[in-house]
């Protein structure tokens, strides 16, 4: 396998993480809404954890995008 083909294949695999990050963000918000509808009184206390989960899932997506871009252009 040529080096260029291997770089592009690795970048494609790394780009899968961008799509999986959107699934993770959707799960974070879905579970928050599920918990908030079950117990509305505790929803305000859980909002900080919601944003931490969102930031973590989004960070992993951005990291996979950066790795894919580095593999393609470096």
trRosetta pair geometry for C-beta under 8 A, 3 or more apart (Angstrom, degrees):
i j d omega theta_ij theta_ji phi_ij phi_ji
1 5 5.4 -120 -177 84 91 122
1 6 5.3 103 128 -59 121 98
2 5 4.6 90 62 8 87 105
2 6 7.0 -155 93 -7 45 87
3 6 5.7 -56 -148 37 33 111
3 7 6.4 36 153 -22 66 104
4 7 5.7 -51 -149 32 32 113
4 8 6.5 25 156 -13 65 106
5 8 6.0 -58 -148 40 31 106
5 9 6.2 32 154 -20 66 109
6 9 5.6 -54 -143 38 31 112
6 10 6.2 32 157 -17 65 107
7 10 5.9 -59 -150 39 28 109
7 11 6.3 28 153 -19 64 108
7 71 5.2 175 -169 171 79 86
7 72 6.8 136 148 -99 106 35
8 11 5.5 -51 -143 37 34 113
8 12 6.4 39 154 -22 64 102
8 71 7.7 160 -84 133 25 107
8 72 6.8 62 -102 -108 66 80
9 12 5.7 -51 -151 32 31 113
9 13 6.7 29 151 -15 63 103
10 13 5.7 -53 -149 37 34 110
10 14 6.3 33 152 -18 66 106
10 71 5.0 -138 99 -156 107 151
11 14 5.6 -54 -145 39 33 111
11 15 6.3 38 153 -26 65 104
11 67 7.9 -173 -120 123 62 70
11 68 4.4 96 -160 -155 77 74
11 69 7.8 110 -141 -50 114 18
11 71 4.0 -166 -73 90 90 123
11 72 4.7 73 -113 -55 160 87
12 15 5.6 -51 -146 31 31 113
12 16 7.4 48 150 -33 58 89
12 68 7.6 103 -55 -134 17 113
13 16 5.8 -34 -165 5 39 116
14 17 6.0 -37 -178 13 50 115
14 64 5.2 -179 174 -168 76 79
14 65 7.9 161 138 -81 100 16
14 67 4.5 -131 -159 101 144 107
14 68 4.0 -173 95 -70 114 82
14 71 6.3 143 16 7 146 141
15 18 5.5 -30 -169 14 59 116
15 19 7.6 53 143 -9 69 95
15 64 6.8 142 -106 146 21 103
15 65 7.2 60 -117 -105 66 56
15 68 4.5 80 -63 -109 79 157
16 19 5.9 -56 -164 38 46 109
16 20 6.3 41 144 -17 74 109
16 64 7.5 -94 67 178 51 143
17 20 5.4 -57 -141 42 37 111
17 21 6.3 49 156 -32 67 98
17 60 6.5 -116 179 149 114 87
17 61 6.2 -179 138 -118 83 48
17 63 7.5 -61 132 83 146 78
17 64 2.8 -153 84 -110 133 166
17 65 7.6 -129 86 -36 102 56
17 67 7.9 43 38 48 144 121
17 68 7.9 -166 42 -35 104 116
18 21 5.8 -47 -153 23 30 115
18 22 7.5 30 150 -17 58 97
18 61 5.1 84 -127 -162 50 89
18 64 5.5 -148 -47 93 66 117
18 65 5.2 76 -83 -68 116 92
18 68 7.5 -54 -27 3 118 147
19 22 6.0 -51 -161 27 39 110
19 23 7.1 37 145 -14 65 101
20 23 5.4 -49 -155 34 44 114
20 24 6.4 48 147 -21 69 102
20 61 7.5 -169 75 -93 66 88
20 64 7.9 72 48 1 102 169
21 24 5.4 -52 -149 36 37 115
21 25 6.4 38 153 -19 68 102
21 57 5.6 140 -159 163 75 79
21 58 6.3 96 176 -112 122 33
21 60 5.5 -180 -99 87 106 88
21 61 2.5 -52 -14 -70 176 113
21 62 7.7 120 -128 -16 170 53
21 64 7.0 -165 -34 29 121 128
22 25 5.7 -48 -145 35 34 111
22 26 6.4 38 153 -19 63 105
22 61 7.0 88 -37 -104 61 147
23 26 5.7 -56 -151 37 32 114
23 27 6.4 33 151 -20 65 105
24 27 5.7 -54 -149 35 32 111
24 28 6.5 36 153 -23 65 102
24 57 3.7 -169 120 -143 118 122
24 60 7.1 25 46 60 165 129
24 61 7.6 -160 45 -46 122 107
25 28 5.6 -50 -149 31 34 114
25 29 6.6 23 157 -9 65 106
25 54 6.0 57 -133 -135 89 73
25 57 4.8 176 -67 110 67 138
25 58 6.3 57 -81 -63 121 81
25 61 7.9 -30 -30 -22 115 143
26 29 6.2 -60 -148 42 30 103
26 30 6.0 31 155 -22 66 112
27 30 5.6 -55 -140 38 30 112
27 31 6.2 26 163 -16 66 107
27 57 7.9 170 54 -103 95 154
28 31 6.3 -61 -151 37 24 104
28 32 6.5 23 153 -18 61 109
28 50 6.7 127 159 -153 101 64
28 53 4.1 171 -138 129 127 121
28 54 5.5 -180 112 -72 153 63
28 57 5.8 -138 -25 -9 137 147
29 32 5.6 -53 -146 36 34 113
29 33 6.3 31 157 -16 67 106
29 50 7.3 69 -101 -160 58 107
29 54 7.3 54 -57 -86 88 106
30 33 6.0 -57 -148 39 29 107
30 34 6.2 32 153 -22 64 108
31 34 5.4 -50 -143 36 33 115
31 35 6.3 30 158 -14 65 106
32 35 6.0 -60 -149 41 29 106
32 36 6.0 26 155 -19 67 111
32 43 7.9 91 176 -143 85 86
32 46 6.5 175 -137 128 90 121
32 47 7.9 82 -159 -106 130 50
32 50 4.6 52 -104 -107 150 115
32 53 7.8 -177 -51 55 116 142
33 36 5.5 -54 -137 39 32 111
33 37 6.2 29 162 -18 65 107
34 37 6.2 -59 -148 37 24 106
34 38 6.6 20 154 -16 60 109
35 38 5.7 -58 -147 37 33 109
35 39 6.5 -32 173 39 69 94
35 42 7.3 -74 155 92 102 113
35 43 7.3 152 111 -98 85 74
35 46 6.4 -66 109 109 136 175
36 39 7.2 -85 -136 68 23 58
36 40 6.2 52 176 -108 68 55
36 42 7.8 -141 -110 81 54 73
36 43 3.8 61 -128 -107 96 118
36 46 7.2 -143 -74 64 87 131
37 40 7.1 17 -123 -68 23 83
39 42 4.5 15 122 25 118 111
39 43 7.2 173 100 -42 68 75
40 43 5.5 -29 -156 -9 45 122
41 44 8.0 -53 173 18 37 96
42 45 5.3 -57 -164 42 64 113
42 46 6.0 54 142 -19 85 111
43 46 5.9 -68 -148 42 32 105
43 47 6.8 54 153 -51 65 91
44 47 5.9 -31 -155 -8 36 118
45 48 7.8 -48 172 17 40 100
46 49 5.2 -54 -165 42 65 114
46 50 6.2 78 137 -33 79 97
47 50 5.2 -44 -152 25 40 121
47 51 6.9 34 155 -14 66 99
48 51 6.1 -57 -155 36 34 105
48 52 6.5 32 149 -17 66 106
49 52 5.5 -52 -145 38 37 113
49 53 6.2 38 156 -18 67 105
50 53 6.0 -59 -152 38 27 109
50 54 6.3 28 151 -19 63 108
51 54 5.4 -49 -142 37 35 115
51 55 6.2 36 157 -20 66 105
52 55 5.8 -54 -145 37 29 109
52 56 6.3 30 155 -19 63 107
53 56 5.7 -54 -145 36 31 111
53 57 6.3 26 159 -14 65 107
54 57 6.1 -60 -148 40 27 106
54 58 6.1 21 158 -14 65 113
55 58 5.8 -59 -142 43 28 109
55 59 6.1 36 156 -28 64 107
56 59 5.7 -51 -145 30 28 114
56 60 6.8 26 157 -16 61 102
57 60 6.1 -54 -155 32 32 109
57 61 6.8 31 149 -16 63 106
58 61 5.6 -55 -153 37 37 113
58 62 6.3 35 152 -17 69 105
59 62 5.8 -56 -146 39 32 108
59 63 6.2 33 155 -20 66 106
60 63 5.7 -51 -144 36 32 113
60 64 6.5 32 156 -18 64 103
61 64 5.9 -55 -150 35 31 108
61 65 6.5 32 151 -19 64 105
62 65 5.5 -53 -149 35 35 114
62 66 6.4 37 153 -20 67 103
63 66 5.7 -51 -146 35 34 111
63 67 6.4 33 155 -18 65 104
64 67 5.7 -51 -145 37 34 111
64 68 6.3 35 154 -19 65 105
65 68 5.7 -55 -148 37 31 110
65 69 6.3 29 154 -17 65 106
66 69 5.7 -56 -147 38 31 110
66 70 6.2 32 154 -19 66 106
67 70 5.7 -53 -146 37 32 112
67 71 6.4 32 155 -20 64 105
68 71 5.8 -55 -149 36 31 110
68 72 6.5 25 155 -16 64 107
69 72 5.9 -58 -147 38 31 108
69 73 6.0 -10 170 14 69 115
70 73 6.8 -74 -129 54 22 83
70 74 4.9 -10 -172 7 67 130
71 74 7.0 -41 -89 45 13 93
